[in-house]
């Protein structure tokens, strides 16, 4: 279940980036940020504030101008950065405790694999009666198992 939830989260991130008209490089950055944030919880056991600071550092690096020979551009402009911040805030940081629980709590295998024995009592006496809204007692006992039928 954990793997399915993580896969869903990444797919939602890709879909969001596509809806936001991000370029392939921006979409890749978005997924890398999601992976970094989740990895910080899983591997480094980071708290909310520490992880928020890591996100701020990654975002600052993406918004800085990248110098090339022809022009000076950044991976994200101001509006795209605001959109990404809003998405990460709503999809990740507001659910941070849930992600911590999902990624740091070990799966309890013994609960899903434990065998249970359930005792079922047998009908030795005429203690069972039909439901009030059901059939009459006479018809009920006729339809019951011969061991429970008082007439035999």
Protein Blocks (a to p, Z undefined) as FASTA:
>chain_A
ZZmmmmmmmmmmmmmmmmnopafklmmmmmmmmmmmmmmmmmnopafklmmmmmmmmmmm
mmpccddfkbccdfbdfklmmmmmmmmmmmmmmmmmmmmmmmmmccdfklmmpccddddd
ddfbfkbccdfklccfklmmmmmcfklmmkZZ
